[in-house]
Amino acid sequence: MSMTSPSVCPRCGQSVFADATHCGACGQAQPDRDDPPEAWIGRLIDHKYAIERVLGVGGMGMVFRAKRVLVGDVVALKVLFPRFLESPLQRRLFEDEGIAAARLAHPNVVTVFDAELSNETGVAYIAMELLEGQPLKDLLKARAPMPAGEVAAIGAQICEALVAAHGARIIHRDLKPDNVFLEALPGGGTRVKLVDFGIAAMLDAAPRNDQNRLFGTLRYMAPEQCMGGPVDARADLYALGVVLYEMLTRKRATGKTVTAVLQDVVVPPNDLLEPERHMPEALEALVLSLLAKRPEGRPASAAEVRDALWQVAEASGARRSGGGRPSVSTQPGPPAEAPPSAAAPVTGARPAWLWLAVVVAAVAAVAAALALGSGAP
């Protein structure tokens, strides 16, 4: 018998030697932990998804273009690396993402068709719609600081997605430009899609030991989230405020540390812009309210923020058409560096991009969040 270190069967959870091909307890075939992504091409998952090609690889898994055998169309198939299924926390996050996907059906949220741990292969996968366009991160890098009306129109659509999520008792917890996708529509124009609910929290779920772990991306985390405290919908609104601030100013709202998030005073956006780029005072006040350090200082709901943003957008000439989508220019600009911090020191107080690159980046962010949650510096 092999003396190599055992792994855990993804089906029944029993120990299995690393070089065993099947679980001795349940007979489950064990996936090869070391298979490169290219080795998955041609595989049929659960007799439903034929993997055609690799679209991206992240720290926690792989994303493939796959054909749905029964329907004949193509999807984005996100597959977690088999080794991560040995972690109870990773299994829980995967289950939560599947639950969140099942609860949400909205034009501004990416559609998830299927989420399952395959009994046949022991592979955890999520099948999603395949979109064309670009992540907001790319538009921000190319064009920020962006016009106030355009920013407000994009922000309003993000709020439409948050209204749906919060109404389903789901907190995204990782809202950032990487996870906001601008879908290129066949007839022209764009539609905002909120993607990747991989670390979402269900407010109506039973309390768990990991409930207040530090999940998320520090730059967009609300102060209470940074402290590992309970979070609600207002944590997502804080993250929205950071995103809007960066689109409007091309600056970070705070510095790069937890202390900075907790203590830095946010510079009013118009103080950073040339007079001809100044935004309406109502928009500036809204953004600053979203960035309030304490949750009770922020707007009460995403619906309230949405309505305020649509008012700014429409006053600036942006159109709200059938899908609630704005006239967004996605023409690339010159290359640019990541925005620096705009926080003041405390003084006493059309090439199309497959959105799957966004999923891969977000998967890598989960890995970083896990390291942060385990106490890594």
N, C-alpha and C positions, 0 to 999 in steps of 0.2 A: 504494500500500500504506500502511496506517495506520502512524503513527510513535509510537503510544501504547506505554507500557511493557508488555512481555510478561508473561503469567502462565504457569502450568505446567498442562499437561493432566493432570487427575486420573487418567486412564486409563493413559497411556504415559509421562508425566513430561517430555514435550518442551515447549519454549517455544511459547506461543501468544499472539498479540497480544490485548490485553484486549478489543478490540471484535470479534474474530473469533467467528463462530458455531460453527465446527467446527475441530478440530485438523487441521492440514495433514499430519501424519505418520500418524495412525491413523483420522482421520475422525470421532472422537468429538465428539458435540454438546457444546458448552461451556455449563455452567449460568451463569445470570446472577448475577454476584457481588453485585449490588445489589438483587435481588428482596426485597421485604419479606415477612415471614412470611405475611401474608394472601394474597399472590400464589400461595402454594403450595396453597391450598385448591382442591380439585377435581382436583389432579394425581394421576396414577397412577404409582407408583414400581415399576419392574420388573414391571409387569403384575400386581403382588401386593397393593399397599397403596394404597387410595384415601384420600387425605387429606381429613378432614372439617372439622376446626377446629383452631385454635391453642390449645394448653394452656399454653404458656409460652415465654419467650425468655431465653437466658442469654448470657454473654460469648462462648461458643464455638459455640453452635448453638441449634436450635429443637426444641420437643417438640410433637407433634401427636397428636390423636386420629385414628386411621386404621382403616379397615375392611379386614380381610383378605378379598380378593375370593373366593378359593376356599372358605374356611371359613365366612365370613359373620359372624365375631365382630369385636370391636374390640380394638385394641392401642394401646399408647403407642409412637409412632414418634419416635425421637430422630434428628435429622438435623444433621450438622455443617455449619457454614457452608462453602460451596465454597472460599472463599479460604484456609481453614486446611489444606486438602489440599495446598497448595503447600509446606507445611512438612514435611520428612522426619520431624521429631520428632512432629508431630501424626499423621501417617500411622502411625507406629510405635505411638503410644498407642492409636489406634483399633484397630489389629491386635491389640494386647495385650488390650484389653477384649473383643474378639470371642473370643480364645482362652480367656480366663478364663471367659467365659460358657459356652463349649462344655464346659468341664471341670466345671462346677458344676450340680448338680441336687439341691436340698435345700429342705425346707419353709420354712426361715428365710432363704433367699436368693431375691431376686427372680428370676423366670423370664425368661430371654431366649430368644425363639423364633428369631431370625434376626439376623445381623450381616454386612453385606456392603458392598462398594464396587460400586455398580451399573455394569455395563458399558454400559448403555443411556444413562444420564443423567449418569454421573460423580459421583453423589451417594453419600456414605457414610452409612449408616443402621443403626440398631439397633432391632429390634422387640421390645418387652417386654410383659409382662402389665400390664394396667391395674388398679390397686388403689384401694380407698377406705379412708380412715382419716385419720391425721395423722402428720406426722413427730415424732419424739421431741423435737425442738427446741421444738415448740409446747407439748407436755405439760410439758416442763421449765420453760418460761417461765410457764406457768399455775399449776403446782402445787409446784415445788421450794421448800423442801426436802421431799422425798417420804419416805414411810415406808420403813424399811429392808427389810421383806419384799417390798414392791412393787418397789423398786429391784433387789433381788437376783433376783427372778423375771425381770425384763426383762433384766438383765445375763446371766443364765444362758442365755436364748434367743439373745442376741448371741453368746455363747460357742458355742452349737450351730452357728451359721453359721460362726464362725471355725474350729471343729474341721473342718468340711467343706472350707473354703477352704485351710487349712494342710495338710490331708491331700492336697489336690490340688496342693500346692507353690505356692500363691498367697498373696501378702501383699497385703492391701487397701491399706495406706499412707495411707488418708484416712478412717479410722473417726472419726465425730463424730456429734452428735445429728441433723444434717441428713441423714445417710446411714443412719439407723436409722428405719424406718417401722413404725408400729403399725397393722397392717391390721385393719379392722373386718370381722369374720366374719359371714356371713348369720344364723347361729344365735345371735349374741351373743358377746361376748368379743372378744379381740384376739389377733393373732399378730405377733410381731416379724419383720420382713424387713430384711435387710441389702441395701442398694442401692448402685449406682454403683461399678463396679470400673474406672473410667476411667483411674486411674493405678496400677492393681495391678501388682505385680512377680511374675514367674514365677521361682522359685528354680532351676528346672532349665533355664532358657533360657541360650543362649550369652551370655557377657559382652559388654556394649556400652559405648560411650563415655558414654552418658547414664545408665548404671546407677545412679550415686551422686549424680545431680542432686537438688536440693532440691524434691522433690515432696511435697505435702501441705498441711495447714493448721497454721500454726505453733503455735497454741494446743493442738493435740492431737498434735504431733510429739514422738517420743522424742528424748532428747538426741543419740543417735548419728545419728538422721535429720536433726536440725538441723545437725549437723556435716558432712553429706554423706558419711558413712561407710556401710559395708555394713549392711543391715538384714535381720532375719529375723522370725520369727513374734512374737518378744518386743516388737517395735516396735508391733504391733497391740495387744498386751496393755497396753502403756503407755497407748496412746490409750483403751483400755477403762477403765483406771484413772481417767483424767481425766474421762471421761463419768460414771462412777459417782460420783466425788467431787462433780461439779456437781449431779447429781440428789440427792445426800444433803445437800449443804450450801448450794446456790445460790451457791457461790463458785468462782472460778477456782483451779486447783491451783497455778499459778505466775503470774508477771507476763506482760507482753505482748511481751517481746523474747527473742532467742535467748539472751542472757546470763542472763535470768531463768529460762528453761527449764533451762539448764545448772547454775545455782548456787542458785536459791531453795530454801529449806527448806520443805517442805510441812507445813502446820499439821495435826495430827491432827484428823480430822473432828469428833469429839465435843467438842473444845475450842471449836468454833464454834457449837455447838447448845445450846439450853436443855436442862436435865436430862431433861425429859419426852420429848425428841426423841432422846435418845442411842440409838445403834445398838449391837448386840452387839459385844463386843470382837473377836470372831473376824472380823466383817465389816470393822471398822476396820483391823485388822492386814492383812487381805487387800488392801484398797484401797491402803494405804501400800506394801505389797510390790510391787504393780503399778506404782507410781510411783517405784520405785527408779531412780536415775540411771544405773546400769550394768546392762546386760541380764542379767548373771549373778545379779543380786540379785532378779530378778523370778521368778514361778512358771515352771516349765519348759514348760507347755503350756496351751492353751485348755481342754483336757479337765479338767485339774486345777482350774482356776478355775471351770469350769462345775459340777463336782461340789460344790465348796465353796459356791458361790452357791445351788445347789438346796437344800443343807442349811439355809442361813439362811432361804431363802424358805419352805420347808415347815415349819420350826420357828415361823415367823411366821404360818402359816395359809394361805399361798398354795397353790393347787392346781396340780399338774402333771397335765394331762389329756392326751388322745390325741396332740395335736400338740406336747406339751411347753409349752403356753401357760399363763400365769398369769392370775389374776383381776386385771386391770389396770383401774383407774378412769381414764377419759379425760374426765371432766367438766371443762370449762374453769373456771378460777378467774379472779380479777381480773387485768387487764393488769399486766405487771411489766417492769422494766428488765433488761438483760442482767446476769448475775452478775458482781460485781466480783472482783478477785483476793483470794485468801485466803492467799497466800504470805507467810511471815514474812521479814523482811530477814535476810540472811546475817550471822551474827555471828562468823564464823570457820569456818565450814565450807562431740345428735349432729349438728351440721353435718358432712358428710363432706368431706374434702380429698382431691383427687387427688394421689397421691404424686409426680406428675410435677414439681410445684414443687420437690421435693427434687432431682430430676435436674438441673433448670435451675440451682439454687443450686450444685450440685456441679460443673456445667460451668463456672460462673463461677469456682469455686475452682481449677479446672485452669488457667484463664487467669492467676490470681494466682500459682499455683505456677510457671508458666513464666516469669513476670516475676522471681520470686524466684530461679529457677534460672539466669537470665541475668545475675544480679548486681544487680538492681534493689533499692533500699533498702526 
